[in-house]
C-alpha cells in the first residue's frame, strides 16, 4: 500500500484506496468520458472515474474518508522505494509539514458533471 500524489488535485493518496491510482493497466476498466484528459494520470479516489467501462457506477468521484485529505504542492513529491511519499528536495517523509490549504471547492473541482 504505497502513497502517491494525485496528479490532478495534488493530495496524498493510498494506492489501496484508489484502484492503484487508475494507472498501470487499471485505466482500461473505467469510463473516461467524464474527463478524458485524466486518463493515464495517477489519481486519488476523489478525482477518479465515477463509472466503469460497462457503465456501472464506481465508488470513486468522492474522497473515501479513510484518512484526512492532505493537499500538497504539485511536483515536489515522489513515492520512494519503501512506498512512502517523500519530498524530493529534502528527502523528508513527513509530508504533513508541506500541507497547503485546499481551496474552496477543491474537492468539487475533481468531479466533472
DSSP file (Angstrom, degrees, kcal/mol; ACC not computed):
  #  RESIDUE AA STRUCTURE BP1 BP2  ACC     N-H-->O    O-->H-N    N-H-->O    O-->H-N    TCO  KAPPA ALPHA  PHI   PSI    X-CA   Y-CA   Z-CA
    1    1 A X              0   0    0      0, 0.0     2,-0.2     0, 0.0    13,-0.0   0.000 360.0 360.0 360.0  90.8    0.0    0.0    0.0
    2    2 A X        -     0   0    0     82,-0.1    13,-2.9    77,-0.0     2,-0.3  -0.516 360.0-128.8 -88.6 155.1    2.1    2.9   -1.3
    3    3 A X  E     +A   14   0A   0     80,-2.8     2,-0.3    11,-0.2    11,-0.2  -0.764  31.7 169.4 -97.3 149.6    1.4    6.6   -1.0
    4    4 A X  E     -A   13   0A   0      9,-2.4     9,-2.9    -2,-0.3     2,-0.5  -0.959  35.3-106.5-150.8 167.2    1.4    8.8   -4.0
    5    5 A X  E     -A   12   0A   0     -2,-0.3     7,-0.2     7,-0.2     2,-0.2  -0.877  36.7-117.5-100.6 128.0    0.4   12.4   -5.0
    6    6 A X     >  -     0   0    0      5,-2.9     4,-1.1    -2,-0.5    37,-0.2  -0.434  16.3-146.3 -61.7 130.3   -2.7   12.8   -7.2
    7    7 A X  T  4 S+     0   0    0     35,-3.2    -1,-0.2    -2,-0.2    36,-0.1   0.451  93.4  46.0 -81.6   0.2   -1.6   14.3  -10.5
    8    8 A X  T  4 S+     0   0    0     34,-0.3    -1,-0.1     3,-0.1    35,-0.1   0.819 130.4  10.8-104.3 -51.2   -4.8   16.3  -10.8
    9    9 A X  T  4 S-     0   0    0      2,-0.1    -2,-0.1   101,-0.0    63,-0.1   0.639  92.0-123.7-106.8 -17.4   -5.5   17.9   -7.3
   10   10 A X     <  +     0   0    0     -4,-1.1    62,-1.4     1,-0.3    -3,-0.1   0.479  59.0 140.5  91.1   2.7   -2.2   17.3   -5.5
   11   11 A X  B     -B   71   0B   0     60,-0.2    -5,-2.9    -6,-0.1     2,-0.4  -0.350  57.8-105.5 -79.1 162.9   -3.5   15.4   -2.5
   12   12 A X  E     +A    5   0A   0     58,-2.1    58,-0.4    -7,-0.2     2,-0.3  -0.723  46.4 177.7 -84.8 132.9   -1.8   12.5   -0.9
   13   13 A X  E     -A    4   0A   0     -9,-2.9    -9,-2.4    -2,-0.4     2,-0.4  -0.919  28.3-125.5-136.9 160.8   -3.5    9.1   -1.6
   14   14 A X  E >   -A    3   0A   0     -2,-0.3     3,-1.6   -11,-0.2     4,-0.3  -0.906  17.1-137.4-107.5 132.5   -3.0    5.4   -0.9
   15   15 A X  G > >S+     0   0    0    -13,-2.9     5,-2.4    -2,-0.4     3,-1.2   0.826 102.6  61.4 -59.5 -31.8   -2.9    3.0   -3.8
   16   16 A X  G 3 5S+     0   0    0    -14,-0.3    -1,-0.3     1,-0.2     3,-0.2   0.697 107.2  44.8 -68.6 -18.1   -5.2    0.5   -2.0
   17   17 A X  G < 5S+     0   0    0     -3,-1.6    -1,-0.2     1,-0.2    -2,-0.2   0.328 115.2  45.5-107.1   5.7   -8.0    3.1   -1.8
   18   18 A X  T X>5S-     0   0    0     -3,-1.2     3,-1.9    -4,-0.3     4,-0.6  -0.078 114.1 -95.1-143.4  38.3   -7.8    4.3   -5.4
   19   19 A X  G >45S-     0   0    0      1,-0.3     3,-1.9    -3,-0.2     4,-0.3   0.896  87.6 -54.9  48.2  47.0   -7.6    1.3   -7.7
   20   20 A X  G >4<S-     0   0    0     -5,-2.4     3,-0.6     1,-0.3    -1,-0.3   0.721 102.1 -58.5  60.6  24.0   -3.8    1.7   -7.8
   21   21 A X  G <4 S-     0   0    0     -3,-1.9    22,-2.1    -6,-0.4    -1,-0.3   0.555  83.5 -84.2  83.0   7.9   -4.2    5.3   -8.9
   22   22 A X  G << S+     0   0    0     -3,-1.9    18,-0.5    -4,-0.6     2,-0.2   0.762 104.2  98.1  66.2  26.6   -6.1    4.2  -12.0
   23   23 A X    X   +     0   0    0     -3,-0.6     3,-1.3    -4,-0.3    -1,-0.2  -0.658  43.9  60.4-129.0-173.8   -2.9    3.6  -14.0
   24   24 A X  T 3  S-     0   0    0      1,-0.3    -1,-0.1    -2,-0.2    -2,-0.1   0.909 134.9 -36.1  57.0  48.2   -0.6    0.7  -14.9
   25   25 A X  T >  S+     0   0    0     -3,-0.1     3,-0.7     1,-0.0    -1,-0.3   0.170 122.0  98.7  95.0 -17.4   -3.3   -1.2  -16.8
   26   26 A X  G X   +     0   0    0     -3,-1.3     3,-1.8     1,-0.2     4,-0.2   0.759  65.3  75.9 -73.1 -23.9   -6.2   -0.3  -14.5
   27   27 A X  G >  S+     0   0    0      1,-0.3     3,-1.4     2,-0.2    -1,-0.2   0.765  81.2  69.6 -61.7 -24.6   -7.4    2.5  -16.8
   28   28 A X  G <  S+     0   0    0     -3,-0.7    -1,-0.3     1,-0.2    -2,-0.1   0.697  91.7  60.1 -66.7 -18.1   -8.9    0.0  -19.2
   29   29 A X  G <  S+     0   0    0     -3,-1.8    24,-2.2    -4,-0.2    25,-0.4   0.495  98.0  72.2 -88.0  -3.6  -11.6   -0.8  -16.7
   30   30 A X  B <  S-D   52   0C   0     -3,-1.4     2,-0.6    22,-0.3    22,-0.3  -0.776  77.6-119.9-119.8 157.1  -13.1    2.7  -16.4
   31   31 A X        -     0   0    0     20,-2.6    20,-0.4    -2,-0.3     3,-0.4  -0.847  25.3-177.3 -91.1 118.4  -15.1    5.1  -18.5
   32   32 A X    >   +     0   0    0     -2,-0.6     3,-1.2     1,-0.2     6,-0.2   0.267  53.1 105.3-101.1   9.6  -13.1    8.3  -19.1
   33   33 A X  T 3  S+     0   0    0      1,-0.3     3,-0.4     2,-0.2    -1,-0.2   0.751  71.4  66.2 -64.8 -22.1  -15.7   10.3  -21.0
   34   34 A X  T 3  S-     0   0    0     -3,-0.4    -1,-0.3     1,-0.2    -2,-0.1   0.815 130.8  -5.1 -67.0 -29.9  -16.3   12.4  -17.8
   35   35 A X    X   -     0   0    0     -3,-1.2     3,-2.4     1,-0.0     4,-0.4  -0.434  66.8-179.1-163.8  77.1  -12.7   13.8  -18.2
   36   36 A X  G >  S+     0   0    0     -3,-0.4     3,-1.1     1,-0.3    -3,-0.1   0.761  80.2  68.5 -58.5 -25.6  -10.6   12.2  -20.9
   37   37 A X  G 3  S+     0   0    0      1,-0.2    -1,-0.3    -5,-0.1    -5,-0.0   0.657  93.6  59.9 -67.9 -14.1   -7.6   14.4  -20.1
   38   38 A X  G X  S+     0   0    0     -3,-2.4     3,-2.4    -6,-0.2    -1,-0.2   0.641  74.8 111.9 -87.8 -15.9   -7.3   12.5  -16.8
   39   39 A X  T <  S+     0   0    0     -3,-1.1     3,-0.1    -4,-0.4   -16,-0.1  -0.400  84.6  21.0 -61.7 128.6   -6.8    9.1  -18.4
   40   40 A X  T 3  S+     0   0    0    -18,-0.5     2,-0.3     1,-0.4    -1,-0.3   0.247  98.5 114.6  94.6 -12.1   -3.2    8.0  -17.7
   41   41 A X  S <  S-     0   0    0     -3,-2.4     2,-0.7   -19,-0.1    -1,-0.4  -0.650  75.9-114.0 -86.4 148.6   -2.8   10.3  -14.7
   42   42 A X        -     0   0    0     -2,-0.3   -35,-3.2   -37,-0.1   -34,-0.3  -0.759  48.6-171.3 -81.2 116.3   -2.3    8.8  -11.3
   43   43 A X        -     0   0    0    -22,-2.1   -22,-0.1    -2,-0.7   -20,-0.1  -0.808  22.9-126.9-119.2 150.2   -5.5   10.0   -9.5
   44   44 A X     >  -     0   0    0     -2,-0.3     4,-1.0     1,-0.1     3,-0.3  -0.303  43.1 -96.0 -79.0 173.3   -6.9    9.9   -6.0
   45   45 A X  T  4 S+     0   0    0      1,-0.2    16,-2.8     2,-0.2    17,-0.6   0.859 124.3  53.3 -61.5 -35.9  -10.3    8.5   -5.2
   46   46 A X  T  4 S+     0   0    0     15,-0.2    -1,-0.2     1,-0.2    17,-0.1   0.835 114.3  40.2 -70.2 -32.6  -12.0   11.9   -5.4
   47   47 A X  T  4 S+     0   0    0     -3,-0.3    -1,-0.2    15,-0.1    -2,-0.2   0.516  97.6 105.9 -93.1  -6.2  -10.6   12.6   -8.9
   48   48 A X  S  < S-     0   0    0     -4,-1.0    -3,-0.1    -3,-0.3    -4,-0.1  -0.150  82.7 -73.2 -73.7 168.8  -11.1    9.1  -10.2
   49   49 A X        -     0   0    0      1,-0.1    11,-0.4    11,-0.1    -1,-0.2  -0.278  28.3-151.2 -66.4 144.0  -13.7    7.9  -12.6
   50   50 A X  S    S+     0   0    0    -19,-0.2     8,-2.4    -3,-0.1     2,-0.4   0.512  77.5  46.0 -92.6  -7.5  -17.3    7.6  -11.5
   51   51 A X  B    S-E   57   0D   0    -20,-0.4   -20,-2.6     6,-0.3     6,-0.2  -0.991  74.6-127.7-137.9 145.3  -18.2    4.8  -13.9
   52   52 A X  B >   -D   30   0C   0      4,-3.3     3,-2.1    -2,-0.4   -22,-0.3  -0.384  42.9 -99.6 -75.2 165.9  -16.7    1.5  -15.1
   53   53 A X  T 3  S+     0   0    0    -24,-2.2   -23,-0.2     1,-0.3    -1,-0.1   0.788 125.8  60.5 -58.0 -27.6  -16.3    0.9  -18.8
   54   54 A X  T 3  S-     0   0    0    -25,-0.4    -1,-0.3     2,-0.1     3,-0.1   0.605 120.6-109.7 -74.8 -12.1  -19.5   -1.1  -18.6
   55   55 A X  S <  S+     0   0    0     -3,-2.1     2,-0.1     1,-0.4    -2,-0.1   0.225  75.4 135.3  99.1 -13.4  -21.4    1.9  -17.3
   56   56 A X        -     0   0    0      1,-0.1    -4,-3.3    -5,-0.1    -1,-0.4  -0.459  62.5-105.2 -67.7 138.9  -21.9    0.6  -13.8
   57   57 A X  B     -E   51   0D   0     -6,-0.2    -6,-0.3    -2,-0.1     2,-0.2  -0.312  31.8-145.5 -65.9 148.1  -21.1    3.3  -11.1
   58   58 A X        -     0   0    0     -8,-2.4    -1,-0.1     2,-0.2    -8,-0.0  -0.492  24.2-114.6 -99.3 176.5  -17.8    3.1   -9.2
   59   59 A X  S    S+     0   0    0     -2,-0.2     3,-0.2   -10,-0.0    -9,-0.1   0.390  89.8  92.2 -87.3   1.7  -17.2    4.1   -5.6
   60   60 A X        +     0   0    0    -11,-0.4   -14,-0.2     1,-0.2    -2,-0.2  -0.221  38.9  78.6 -94.1-178.8  -15.0    6.9   -6.8
   61   61 A X  S    S+     0   0    0    -16,-2.8     2,-0.3     1,-0.3   -15,-0.2   0.441  95.1  62.4  94.4   2.3  -15.6   10.5   -7.6
   62   62 A X  S    S-     0   0    0    -17,-0.6    -1,-0.3    -3,-0.2     2,-0.1  -0.976  97.8 -87.4-151.1 157.5  -15.5   11.4   -3.9
   63   63 A X        -     0   0    0     -2,-0.3     6,-0.0     1,-0.1    44,-0.0  -0.452  31.9-137.1 -68.8 139.1  -13.0   11.2   -1.1
   64   64 A X        -     0   0    0     -2,-0.1    -1,-0.1   -47,-0.1   -46,-0.0   0.744  21.9-140.9 -71.9 -25.6  -13.0    7.9    0.6
   65   65 A X        +     0   0    0      2,-0.3     3,-0.1     1,-0.1    -1,-0.1   0.576  64.3 123.9  77.4   9.8  -12.8    9.3    4.1
   66   66 A X  S    S+     0   0    0      1,-0.2     2,-0.3   -49,-0.1    -1,-0.1   0.744  87.0   0.2 -75.6 -22.1  -10.4    6.6    5.5
   67   67 A X  S    S-     0   0    0      3,-0.0    -2,-0.3     0, 0.0    -1,-0.2  -0.958  99.3 -74.7-154.6 160.9   -7.9    9.4    6.4
   68   68 A X        -     0   0    0     -2,-0.3     2,-0.6     1,-0.1    -2,-0.0  -0.278  49.2-113.1 -61.7 142.8   -7.9   13.2    6.2
   69   69 A X        -     0   0    0    -58,-0.1     2,-0.6    -6,-0.0    -1,-0.1  -0.675  33.6-164.2 -78.8 120.9   -7.3   14.6    2.7
   70   70 A X        -     0   0    0     -2,-0.6   -58,-2.1   -58,-0.4     2,-0.3  -0.935   4.9-152.4-113.7 115.3   -4.0   16.4    2.7
   71   71 A X  E     -BC  11 100B   0     -2,-0.6    29,-2.7    29,-0.5     2,-0.3  -0.703  17.1-174.9 -88.5 138.1   -3.2   18.7   -0.2
   72   72 A X  E     - C   0  99B   0    -62,-1.4    27,-0.1    -2,-0.3     3,-0.1  -0.903  35.8 -86.4-129.8 155.2    0.4   19.3   -1.2
   73   73 A X    >   -     0   0    0     25,-0.6     3,-0.8    -2,-0.3     4,-0.1  -0.382  56.6-107.5 -59.9 139.0    2.3   21.5   -3.6
   74   74 A X  T 3  S+     0   0    0      1,-0.2    -1,-0.1     2,-0.1   -67,-0.1  -0.391  89.6  13.7 -71.8 143.3    2.4   19.8   -7.0
   75   75 A X  T 3  S+     0   0    0      2,-0.1    -1,-0.2    -2,-0.1    -2,-0.1   0.510  97.5  90.8  81.1   7.2    5.6   18.3   -8.4
   76   76 A X  S <  S+     0   0    0     -3,-0.8    12,-2.4    12,-0.1    13,-0.4   0.280  75.8  67.9-118.5  12.2    7.8   18.2   -5.4
   77   77 A X  E     +F   87   0E   0     10,-0.2     2,-0.3    11,-0.1    10,-0.2  -0.923  51.7 177.5-128.0 154.2    7.0   14.7   -4.1
   78   78 A X  E     -F   86   0E   0      8,-2.1     8,-3.1    -2,-0.3     2,-0.6  -0.964  38.5-100.8-145.5 162.4    7.6   11.2   -5.3
   79   79 A X  E     -F   85   0E   0     -2,-0.3     6,-0.2     6,-0.2   -75,-0.1  -0.775  45.1-145.8 -84.8 122.5    6.9    7.7   -4.0
   80   80 A X    >   -     0   0    0      4,-3.0     3,-1.9    -2,-0.6   -77,-0.1  -0.138  31.3 -84.8 -84.9-176.4   10.1    6.4   -2.5
   81   81 A X  T 3  S+     0   0    0      1,-0.3    -1,-0.1     2,-0.1    -2,-0.0   0.656 127.7  48.9 -67.2 -17.2   11.5    2.8   -2.5
   82   82 A X  T 3  S-     0   0    0      2,-0.1    -1,-0.3     0, 0.0    -3,-0.0   0.331 121.5-102.5-103.5   6.6    9.6    1.8    0.6
   83   83 A X  S <  S+     0   0    0     -3,-1.9   -80,-2.8     1,-0.3     2,-0.2   0.569  78.8 128.3  89.5   9.6    6.3    3.2   -0.7
   84   84 A X        -     0   0    0    -82,-0.2    -4,-3.0     1,-0.0     2,-0.5  -0.653  66.5-107.0 -95.9 156.2    6.2    6.4    1.3
   85   85 A X  E     -F   79   0E   0     -2,-0.2     2,-0.4    -6,-0.2    10,-0.3  -0.715  43.7-168.4 -80.8 125.7    5.6    9.9   -0.1
   86   86 A X  E     -F   78   0E   0     -8,-3.1    -8,-2.1    -2,-0.5     2,-0.5  -0.945  27.3-120.2-124.2 136.6    8.9   11.7    0.0
   87   87 A X  E  >  -F   77   0E   0      5,-2.9     4,-2.7    -2,-0.4   -10,-0.2  -0.636  27.1-144.1 -70.8 121.1    9.8   15.4   -0.5
   88   88 A X  T  4 S+     0   0    0    -12,-2.4    -1,-0.2    -2,-0.5   -11,-0.1   0.864  91.9  42.4 -60.9 -41.4   12.2   15.2   -3.5
   89   89 A X  T  4 S+     0   0    0    -13,-0.4    -1,-0.2     1,-0.1   -12,-0.1   0.906 128.0  25.2 -75.3 -42.5   14.5   18.1   -2.4
   90   90 A X  T  4 S-     0   0    0      2,-0.1    -2,-0.2     0, 0.0    -1,-0.1   0.681  91.7-129.7 -99.0 -19.7   14.8   17.3    1.4
   91   91 A X     <  +     0   0    0     -4,-2.7     2,-0.2     1,-0.3    -3,-0.1   0.492  54.3 152.3  80.5   3.1   14.1   13.5    1.5
   92   92 A X        -     0   0    0     -5,-0.2    -5,-2.9     1,-0.1    -1,-0.3  -0.461  36.6-166.0 -70.7 134.7   11.6   14.1    4.3
   93   93 A X        +     0   0    0     -7,-0.2     2,-2.0    -2,-0.2    -8,-0.2   0.436  68.4  98.1 -94.0  -3.3    8.7   11.6    4.5
   94   94 A X    >   +     0   0    0      1,-0.2     3,-1.4     2,-0.1     4,-0.2  -0.531  46.1 166.3 -83.3  73.1    6.8   13.9    6.8
   95   95 A X  G >   +     0   0    0     -2,-2.0     3,-2.0   -10,-0.3    -1,-0.2   0.737  61.6  76.0 -65.3 -21.9    4.6   15.3    4.0
   96   96 A X  G >  S+     0   0    0      1,-0.3     3,-1.5    -3,-0.2    -1,-0.3   0.810  84.1  64.9 -60.1 -29.2    2.2   16.9    6.5
   97   97 A X  G <  S+     0   0    0     -3,-1.4    -1,-0.3     1,-0.3    -2,-0.2   0.666 103.5  48.1 -68.5 -12.8    4.8   19.7    7.1
   98   98 A X  G <  S+     0   0    0     -3,-2.0   -25,-0.6    -4,-0.2    -1,-0.3   0.315  82.2 138.1-105.7   5.9    4.3   20.7    3.5
   99   99 A X  E <   -C   72   0B   0     -3,-1.5     2,-0.3    -4,-0.2   -27,-0.2  -0.211  35.4-160.7 -57.2 138.3    0.4   20.7    3.6
  100  100 A X  E     -C   71   0B   0    -29,-2.7   -29,-0.5     1,-0.0     2,-0.2  -0.871  28.9 -95.4-116.3 154.6   -1.3   23.5    1.8
  101  101 A X        -     0   0    0     -2,-0.3     2,-0.3   -31,-0.1   -31,-0.1  -0.464  38.1-119.8 -69.3 135.1   -4.8   24.7    2.4
  102  102 A X        -     0   0    0     -2,-0.2     3,-0.1     1,-0.1    -1,-0.1  -0.573  32.1-117.2 -71.4 137.3   -7.4   23.2    0.0
  103  103 A X    >   -     0   0    0     -2,-0.3     3,-2.6     1,-0.1     4,-0.3  -0.389  41.2 -82.2 -72.2 153.6   -9.1   26.0   -2.0
  104  104 A X  T 3  S+     0   0    0      1,-0.3    -1,-0.1     2,-0.1     0, 0.0  -0.348 121.5  13.5 -54.3 130.4  -12.9   26.4   -1.6
  105  105 A X  T 3> S+     0   0    0     -3,-0.1     4,-1.9     3,-0.0    -1,-0.3   0.556  85.8 134.5  79.0   7.6  -14.5   23.9   -3.9
  106  106 A X  H <> S+     0   0    0     -3,-2.6     4,-0.5     1,-0.2    -2,-0.1   0.910  74.0  46.3 -57.4 -44.5  -11.2   22.0   -4.4
  107  107 A X  H >4 S+     0   0    0     -4,-0.3     3,-1.4     1,-0.2     4,-0.4   0.919 111.4  51.6 -66.2 -40.8  -12.9   18.6   -3.9
  108  108 A X  H >4 S+     0   0    0      1,-0.3     3,-1.4     2,-0.2    -1,-0.2   0.815  99.1  66.5 -63.4 -28.6  -15.8   19.6   -6.2
  109  109 A X  H 3< S+     0   0    0     -4,-1.9    -1,-0.3     1,-0.3    -2,-0.2   0.718  91.4  63.6 -66.3 -19.2  -13.2   20.6   -8.8
  110  110 A X  T << S+     0   0    0     -3,-1.4     2,-0.5    -4,-0.5    -1,-0.3   0.716  94.0  72.7 -74.6 -20.4  -12.2   16.9   -9.1
  111  111 A X    <   -     0   0    0     -3,-1.4     2,-0.6    -4,-0.4   -64,-0.1  -0.835  65.6-160.9-103.6 129.3  -15.6   16.0  -10.3
  112  112 A X              0   0    0     -2,-0.5    -3,-0.1     1,-0.1    -2,-0.0  -0.935 360.0 360.0-107.2 122.4  -16.8   16.9  -13.8
  113  113 A X              0   0    0     -2,-0.6    -1,-0.1     0, 0.0   -79,-0.0   0.469 360.0 360.0 -83.5 360.0  -20.5   16.8  -14.3
